[in-house]
Amino acid sequence: MSFSALPAAWLFTLLIPLVVFYFLKLKRPRHTIPSLVLWRQVLADQRVNAPFQKFKRNLLLLLQILLLTLLILAAMQPFLRREASRAQRLPVLIDISASMAALDAPGGTSRLDAAKKRVRDIIDTLPPDQDLALIAFGQSARRLTGFTNNRRELRLALDALAVEDVTGDLDEALRMAQALTRSAGFDKVLLLSDGNFPARTNFELPFKIDFQRLADAGPNYGITAFNARRAPGGKWDVFVQLAASAEAETASGSVELEQDGTVVGTESVTLPKGATPRLVFQIATDQPVQLRARLTTAGFDSLAADNTAALSLPAARPLAVFCPPKLTAYRHALASLDSITVFPRDDLASPAAFDLVFTDSADDLLLSARTICLIGLVPEELKALVAVKAENTTAIDWRRESPLLQHVQLGDVVFMDQPVSAAAAKDDAFANLGYEILAQGPRGPLIVERTDGDALLIALLFHTDRSTLPYRVGFPIFVSNVVQAALKQSGLAETAAARTGVLPPLTLAPNRAVHITGPGGFARDERTDDRGQLTGIPAPRAGDYTLTDGTAPPRHIGASLLSPAETSLAAVTQIEFADQLTVAAATAVPKADRSLWWVLACVGFVVLLVEWWWFQRRPGVV
Amino acid sequence: MNAPQLTSLLTNRDLDRLARLRLNAARRFTNRARGEHLAAQGGTSTEFCDFRDYSPGDDVRFVDWNIFARIERAYVKQFHQEEEMHVAVLVDASNSMLFEGKFDLARQLAAALGVLGLRAQEKVSAGALGGVAQRLRPCTGRMALPKLFTFLENLAPGGKTPIEQGIELFLRQHRGRGVAVVLSDFLSGGDLRRAFNQLHSAGLEVFAVQILAPSELAPELAGDLRFVDCETLGHLDISSAGDLLGLYHEYRLAHEAQLTGLAQQRAGKFLSVSAAEPIEQVVFGTMRKKGWIV
């Protein structure tokens, strides 16, 4: 047993005045006797033979001493130490990913509630010399409180904690905890989670970790994928993929598909154990519509967030491609492709924005487009890293798995432009600027790409007219790959439901204030950049988000969980860290230090009652 | 028809019974004045005591001529010397005697022992100890009985003077040898040895009667108490008094033994009685058995 407030022990000095005042102020019944002669002798004899007789025989005084002692001990805040050692500072990582909302039984408690109960128990028994810091993590981690002993602050932060419909990322939480070590040292972290994250991580633990795994939840069934692909005849094929948790038994249910709030399809489905059935709906529309898939199962479904998914279908139109007439080879290759319109053209005015721009002129960079393919131009931000020399060269290597270079053979192509990396440019200099090297020459990159929001930039650092590429069979394939990338970038060929976490990049009017509202009272104000881009909008809950800029009609976008990992409710039993350290999960509830002050207070109250009873029975002693 | 009570202290029947008894003083500390008390030396009473050889100068009237006729030797008859004995009855009238009939029994005993003295033609005086100076001057003869009774009946109790101091004051005015009957509880913090010595030095055989209340002989106490001395008003805090009763009895008996010793060392007598005992039992029972009166 230890004491949290040991300095309160000075209160024991109160025993001295208690004893003194007791004997000074003891209200004894007066008993008149003929003489004190004999009693004086008796008392003298008693004092000599038993100096502590008064204390031993005087129950009332003993009760008062006992009562005061109990109160002082309670003030010293004793507690039973359940662990051999206790950290002075303890960060508590609480998983708030989607799977933490899973219930253990119909109408039961969620795993987050179970985690909150454990943390609340820790807070309730928090000794004064221990500080807690609460960190919640889903897809990202955020610090709820700094290290504090303020129970009220901790309870308020804990009560405000809610599940986010996102996948869990343990690394984010550990990095946040690691960042805390810079301001306050600690050597142990408490992790409360259902274990629904990868069993292996590259994080190197600078501290010990106490992984408390919460009890398993009930069976879960949900939608793990929701996307659509354009089909011939102005139709969309809509795909809905279902999955169940590992422990779920075979169940039956139905999937409803709504189009702008109207049910356009219903399919009964059986979810065999371990299977991931895929349903296909066909929608005939060339207008932008909002689709919503809803899964309903016959039995208990522990997690509701993954039972619905939303998908936005864009309007059907041909891909608008800008290609200067002087790029004859490109225009020739584009002419063989369907569903595209190549500008400029004489019979049709150019639109305000293009889906794809091919250009070898810096002037065309002012055109608005989601996908830009630069030919023989070095992007402005790369000019410090690479320069193009008029030398013949060949490709050394290229990324064959890249969608842009699929089926494109660069091995026998001769380039008369030689991109040369600057001597000071390091290997990761391109990556730091967001560029990915797709093809590498002997002295520098030949092809790079960069994705910025919903904009895709492809830069050929050589001019194709000064290479043998247009004469190769891979050239029309490369052009087709670029068109496919532009179609995907514009959402014209296929589209997938947006996931929770962060909304996909959106293009709105430039430099406009945008008010975003969403499920669960979500509200946020953002501003578009010069290009009208709006990125990094958090979407913690599944549902519809509405963007309003005050001029155009509100824009709706749905966010869905769509996470096979979260739907599976899989729970790891141990975590392997980069330094070969393995941390096993503990499912038993950790024993918190038990505070004893209230026990002493109760005993003190009983002693008070006994003393009262004893005092009341004292009359009539003679 | 019943005769009227001579005194409220004793019944007429007790007075009749007392008429046949007398104080049994062990030593012959008596007055030179003639009385009914037999002196140790030969006297002139009619009660034969002994013979002795005749010496020239003896009064020939006391020669036993019958013996002289038979054996022709002159013997002188001796007779008991009846001398007057002074019976001083001292009653403790201090506050401590006001408990549970102690003072009443003391007055009754004083009356009984005074009657014994007066009936035996002794000189009887009485005094109160511990309170206001009250004294019955020496008197003798049966005619003094009412005087004795009146004195004792009107004896005013209450006072704080210790018994040893009261004895000392009494002895300043006392003349004559005999018996000093001291009726008290002897619960005094003073030097009782000195008081006994003074009585003995004054030629008084000490008849000490300790009268204790039932609550003093067998107190029933428990818990925490504050004892207040009725005389000095001093107090004493006692915790768990019930546990101290055994020790109290030890000290009470030791005190009794001490008083017994003090009396016997001075050829006196000591008796401890309870205030709850009837006067008849004390006088005709206890005192007769112990040889105080015969």
Interface residues (C-beta under 8 A of the other chain):
Chain A: F23 L26 R28 P29 R30 H31 T32 I33 P34 S35 L36 V37 L38 W39 R40 Q41 V42 L43 D45 Q46 Q53 K54 R57 N58 L60 R618 V621 V622
Chain B: N95 S96 M97 F99 K102 D185 L187 S188 G189 A213 S215 E216 E220 L221 A222 G223 D224 L225 R226 F227 V228 D229 C230 E231 T232 G234 H235 L236 D237 I238 S239 S240 A241 G242 D243 L244 L247 Y248 Y251 R252 H255
